Amino acid sequence: MCGIVGFVGNTKNNKKIIKNMADRINHRGPDGEGYYINDDIALGHKRLSIIDLKGGAQPMFSYDDRLVIVFNGEIYNYKELKEELKEYTFNTNSDTEVILNGYLKWKEEMPKHLRGMFAFAIYDKEEDIVFCARDYFGIKPFYYYENNKTFMFASEIKAFLEHPDFKKEMNEEVLSSYLVFGFNPREESFFKGVKELKPGCTLTYKDGKINVKRYFEIDFNTKKDGYDKAVDNIVNVMDESVKYHMVSDVEVGSFLSSGIDSSYIVSLAHPDKTYTVGYENKKYSEIEYAKDLTDKLGITNKSKIITKEEYFNVLNDTIYHMDEPTEDPAITALYFVAKIASEDVKVVLSGEGADEFFGGYNYYREEVDYQFYNKIPYFLRHTASKFFSLFPSMRGVNFIVRRGEKVENAYVGVSPVWGKNEINKVLKKKEKFRASDITGKFLDKFKTRDNLTKMQAIDLNCWLVKDILKKGDRMTMAHSIEARVPFVDKEVFKIASSLPTEYKVNKTNTKVALRDAAKKVIPTEAYKKKKLGFPVPIREWMKEEDVYSDIKSKFNSDFANEYFNVKYLNKMLDNHVSGKKDNYRKLWSVYVFLKWHQIFFEN
């Protein structure tokens, strides 16, 4: 795991600029650094040494000196690929050199051969071209920006702040979608002009032109081979994936919560060390469940209770490392679990991706639980939805509103924050928000598929990439450790995407087939436990005077008054504190945005 930076453009002080850009993300790779600089291009690399500790330094050159690469990630099938590339010379045992020789053989088709997580840039001296790629599901980040005939890229946006051609401006256009989704779901970032290369895409920069192509796209090819065979397929592919993800020249540990996902991985990998965090309030803690599993497996579990004071003391740090505002309160929990893991290991396994791949969210069960309601003609459900959308949000009303809209018009993910009708109440600038403007592009090929498939397509392209995987990468990198996600693997996805709906959700559970696969190896009942994730007691903390006062001061700042209906926010905050309505996620989303702006634009 590393940090990469680079730019193309004839700029004075190239050496100093590329060094400053790399230093800004030094946390991604404190073990070493390297640079390649000529009159037109500068590449920088910060290394976290995991594989081939002595020979894997970057930037790395191809054996014929034609190519130079900066690479962030791990290629798990690099040994097999090395066998396929026998006609080329190898000078190291690193996975990086496999990418270089793979490009010499397969050119732009090369990423299709890789199994792993990756973001890289290759400079071809002969063609005078920069070829970049990002992995299939977006585990590793890649941002790019162009201004004043300068093209630049980096693992994190903050690196651009060190380049004189970077013009730091807030992109107001993404604010409304952030409030609805709880994260920025767009290709464009909160920094004007900065874009995120989409997962499964390559980017070529030549003669001052950017060309983005897709080499992988989410798809579902349902097969009804029989339930037992489906479970066996999951068993086999997960066993294989975990073994690949354990390949390392340094020790590998694992995060561990109380649920099936991390419990399954830990039971397969059997690492010596696992890590868990929790809170003093027992309903927000998973420590006891994790300890029960590790006791039965005979391995170590290190845990930490996070206090309110500790949580808020590092909040600015977590927001800074995320680059963009993200509402998810669990980000800080990941920060702490990564911190305690970093005291022992450089690599950790984590359970991200299982819910999106195998149908793990309770929201998905509505497709089974409320089939009777879906039998009502759509025009009647839609009419009822329009009528009840005029009423205040509450259980029952929300159900009628939700079930009267088509997935492609209304669904924004498993964890939406502000409703589309609320946006114009809280924002001063009136907007007509349409979820389909963002999610519609992911659904073109799924128009005739069932609702669960459509929801998974949206969550795999939005929620998984922009929240789940992003916070996993940023919070582990904040402490200079590498997170590996065995569920988010192209071979695992082949199996998961072939499962029919009834193998994912039924009237009694979610992740149905995955749970039956997991219970073969998990020695506790974690395989059937309801999902908790990393729950955080924010809703209770908001009612305490110190937190309440800080949030209220942010809401009443001059900057907040530029964008928000401050009177409306204050009323929502007071209603939450008095217990009239649980508004914590909506309030938290605004609070995080205001703190983000303060960190990047005011400080």
Buried (B, 14 or more C-beta within 10 A) or exposed (E): BBBBBBBBBEBEEBEEBBBBBBBBBEBBBEBBBBBBBEEEBBBBBBBBBBBBBEBBBBBBBBBEEBBBBBBBBBBBBBEEBBEBBEEBEBEBBBBBBBBBBBBBBBEEEBBBBBBBBBBBBBBBBEEEBBBBBBBBBBBBBBBBBBBEEBBBBBBBBBBBBBBEBBEEEBBEEBBBBBBBBBBBBBBBBBBBBBBBBBBBBBBBBBEEEBEBEEBBBBEBEEEEEEBEEBBBBBBEBBEBBBEBBBBBBBEBBBBBBBBBBBBBBBBBBBBBBBBBBBBEEEEBBBBEBBBBBBEEBEBEBBBBEBEBEBBBEBBBBBBBBBBBBBBBBBBBBBBBBBBBBBEBBBBBBBBBBBBBBBBBBBBBBBBBEEEEEEEEEEEEBBEBBEEBBEEEBEEEBBBBBBBBBEBBEBBBBBBBBBBBEBBBBBBEEEEEBEBBEBBEEBBEEBEEBBBBBBBBBBBBBBBBBBBBBBBBBBBBBBBBBBBBBBBBBBBBBEBBBBBBBEBBBBEEBBBBBBBBBBBEBBBBEBBBBEBBBBBBBBBBBBBEEEBBEBBBEBBEBEBBEEBBBBEBBBEBBEBBBEEEEEBBBBBBBBBBBBBBBBBBEEE
